[in-house]
Amino acid sequence: MNALIVDDERLAREEMRRLLEPHADIDVIGEAKNVAEAEARLNELQVDLMFLDIKMPGATGFDLLERLDRVPLLIFTTAYDAHALRAFEVNAFDYLLKPIRADRLAAALDKVRAAWAGTSTGQARMAGARRTVTDRVFLRDGERCFLVTIGDIACFEGEGNYARVHVGGHRPLIRSTIASLEARLDPAVFFRASRRHLINVRHIEHVDIAFDDSYTVRLKGGLVVPISRRQSRRFREQFST
């Protein structure tokens, strides 16, 4: 696994490298001392696992997660325990308090390895920029922050230059247009139902047909989405057997 260490303290980064030396399957391919550098490294490099400090000058580790389209496997490393609950709300694999013990790091890496073995990224890294249903994205819903798997998202609903994400019982708003989301997501899974809606066809529970041959779909969770007449024709062509 390719790893990135994000920490504003040079000695902390060096110590993490030392602790990782016995783990031959973890290859540290980069470091960053702040959020801006980390974002640049993540755009430049193929990072599978990130060791992320929380309190850094200028912006926090949580701020970094909010900026990312795709979040790698994640282990928090920090000197403070006050953020532990929030860290697990974003589905971090572990929350390691400094000074980090070798046995705690080893246990955290075992969790990561188990998750890595079951992902499409672990089996074969993605080609190109398109996101897969097993990728994870960071969302903020009011004061809550969490990571979700793209395949668990039922629908994106456009609101101008933003999109409302329908996932579980949450409806967070993200800074992205429906058109840009459509270009980055798998067209075999996410279908452009209308100008405002991009739906996950795997979440469709029922399809109704209207007198004008347009469709309305009901998604898991109860959301009802009309499909425009033009897109209804495409829907039939794409999904008819």
C-alpha positions in Angstrom: 0.0 0.0 0.0 1.2 3.5 -0.8 1.1 5.7 2.3 1.1 9.5 2.8 2.1 11.0 6.2 0.4 14.3 7.0 1.7 16.1 10.1 3.0 19.6 10.8 5.8 18.3 13.1 8.9 17.0 11.3 9.9 14.8 14.2 6.5 13.2 14.2 6.8 12.4 10.5 10.2 10.9 11.0 8.9 8.8 13.9 6.0 7.5 11.8 8.4 6.5 9.1 10.6 4.6 11.7 7.5 2.8 13.1 6.4 1.7 9.6 9.8 0.2 8.7 9.0 -3.3 9.9 5.8 -3.3 7.8 7.2 -4.1 4.4 3.8 -3.8 2.6 3.5 -0.2 3.6 5.4 2.1 1.2 5.7 5.7 2.4 5.6 7.7 -0.9 5.2 11.2 0.5 4.9 13.6 3.3 3.0 16.8 3.9 3.3 19.4 6.8 -0.1 21.1 6.2 -3.4 20.7 4.5 -2.4 22.5 1.3 0.6 20.3 0.8 -1.4 17.2 1.6 -4.0 18.1 -1.0 -1.3 18.6 -3.6 0.3 15.3 -2.8 -3.0 13.4 -3.0 -3.5 14.9 -6.5 0.0 14.0 -7.6 0.4 10.6 -6.1 -1.6 7.3 -6.0 -2.2 7.2 -2.2 -3.9 4.2 -0.7 -3.4 5.0 3.0 -3.1 8.3 4.8 -1.8 8.9 8.3 -3.5 12.2 9.2 -2.8 14.6 12.0 -5.8 16.7 13.1 -4.6 20.0 14.5 -2.3 21.8 12.0 -1.7 25.4 11.3 -4.2 27.0 8.9 -6.6 24.1 8.5 -7.4 20.8 10.3 -7.3 17.3 9.0 -11.1 17.4 8.9 -10.9 20.4 6.5 -8.6 18.3 4.3 -11.1 15.5 4.1 -13.9 17.9 3.0 -11.8 19.1 0.1 -11.2 15.6 -1.4 -13.2 13.9 -4.1 -11.9 10.5 -3.0 -10.6 9.7 0.5 -7.9 7.0 0.9 -7.9 4.5 3.8 -7.4 6.6 6.9 -5.7 6.5 10.3 -5.7 9.6 12.5 -2.5 10.4 14.4 -2.8 13.1 17.0 -1.7 14.3 20.5 -5.2 15.1 21.5 -8.1 12.7 22.4 -10.8 15.3 22.1 -11.5 14.5 18.5 -11.8 10.7 18.9 -15.6 10.5 18.5 -15.6 12.7 15.4 -12.8 10.6 13.9 -14.8 7.4 14.2 -17.9 9.2 12.8 -15.9 9.6 9.5 -15.0 5.9 9.6 -11.3 6.2 10.3 -9.8 2.8 10.8 -8.1 3.9 14.0 -7.2 6.9 16.1 -3.6 6.7 17.4 -2.6 9.0 20.2 1.0 10.3 20.3 3.5 9.0 21.3 2.3 6.1 19.1 3.0 2.6 20.3 4.3 0.0 17.9 1.7 -2.5 18.9 -1.2 0.0 18.5 0.1 0.8 15.0 0.3 -2.9 14.1 -3.3 -3.4 15.2 -4.5 -0.5 13.2 -2.6 -1.7 10.1 -4.3 -5.1 10.5 -7.7 -3.4 10.2 -6.5 -1.5 7.1 -5.2 -4.7 5.4 -8.5 -6.5 5.9 -10.4 -3.6 4.3 -7.8 -3.2 1.5 -8.1 -6.9 0.6 -11.8 -6.5 -0.1 -11.7 -3.3 -2.2 -11.5 -3.0 -6.0 -8.6 -0.6 -5.5 -6.7 -3.2 -3.5 -7.3 -5.8 -6.2 -6.4 -3.5 -9.1 -5.9 0.3 -8.8 -8.3 2.5 -10.7 -7.4 3.8 -14.1 -8.3 7.4 -14.9 -10.3 9.8 -12.8 -13.7 8.0 -12.8 -14.9 7.0 -9.3 -16.0 3.5 -8.5 -18.9 2.4 -6.3 -16.4 1.2 -3.7 -14.6 4.5 -3.4 -15.3 6.6 -0.3 -16.1 10.3 -0.1 -16.2 12.7 2.8 -19.4 14.6 3.6 -20.3 17.2 6.1 -23.9 17.4 7.4 -24.2 20.4 9.8 -21.8 19.6 12.6 -21.5 16.0 11.6 -18.7 14.7 9.3 -18.6 11.2 7.9 -17.3 9.0 5.1 -19.7 7.2 2.8 -19.2 4.6 0.1 -20.3 6.0 -3.3 -22.4 2.9 -3.9 -24.5 3.7 -0.8 -25.6 7.0 -2.3 -29.1 6.7 -3.7 -29.3 10.0 -5.5 -27.7 13.4 -6.2 -30.2 16.3 -6.5 -29.0 19.5 -8.1 -29.4 22.8 -6.4 -27.6 25.3 -8.7 -23.9 24.9 -8.3 -24.4 22.5 -5.4 -25.9 19.0 -5.1 -27.9 17.4 -2.3 -26.7 13.9 -1.5 -29.3 11.4 -0.5 -27.5 8.7 1.5 -29.1 6.8 4.4 -31.0 9.3 6.5 -28.6 12.2 5.6 -29.1 15.0 3.0 -25.8 16.9 3.0 -25.1 19.6 0.4 -21.8 19.5 -1.6 -20.2 22.0 -3.8 -20.5 20.2 -7.1 -22.9 20.3 -10.1 -24.9 17.4 -11.4 -23.0 17.6 -14.7 -19.6 17.3 -13.1 -20.8 14.4 -10.9 -22.2 12.6 -13.9 -18.8 12.9 -15.7 -17.0 11.4 -12.8 -19.3 8.5 -11.8 -19.9 5.1 -13.4 -22.7 5.5 -16.0 -23.6 1.8 -15.6 -24.6 2.7 -12.0 -25.5 6.4 -11.9 -28.2 7.5 -14.5 -29.1 11.1 -15.3 -32.8 11.0 -14.7 -33.4 14.7 -15.4 -31.6 18.0 -15.4 -31.6 18.0 -11.5 -31.3 14.3 -10.7 -28.6 11.7 -10.9 -29.9 8.4 -9.5 -28.2 5.1 -8.5 -30.0 2.4 -10.4 -29.0 -0.2 -7.9 -31.3 1.7 -5.4 -34.4 1.5 -7.6 -37.2 -0.4 -5.8 -40.1 0.4 -8.2 -40.7 2.0 -11.6 -44.0 3.5 -12.7 -44.9 4.5 -16.3 -47.0 7.5 -17.1 -49.4 8.1 -20.0 -46.7 9.9 -22.0 -44.3 6.9 -21.6 -42.1 8.7 -19.0 -41.0 6.9 -15.9 -41.1 7.7 -12.2 -38.8 5.6 -9.9 -39.0 5.0 -6.2 -35.6 4.5 -4.5 -34.6 2.8 -1.3 -35.5 5.1 1.5 -38.7 6.3 -0.2 -37.3 9.1 -2.5 -39.5 9.4 -5.6 -37.7 10.8 -8.7 -39.4 11.6 -12.0 -37.4 10.7 -15.2 -37.9 13.2 -18.0 -39.5 11.9 -21.3 -36.2 12.2 -23.2 -34.3 10.4 -20.4 -37.0 7.8 -20.1 -36.2 6.7 -23.7 -32.6 6.4 -22.8 -33.5 4.5 -19.6 -35.4 2.0 -21.7 -32.6 1.6 -24.2 -29.9 1.2 -21.5 -31.7 -1.1 -19.1 -34.0 -3.2 -21.3 -33.1 -6.8 -21.6 
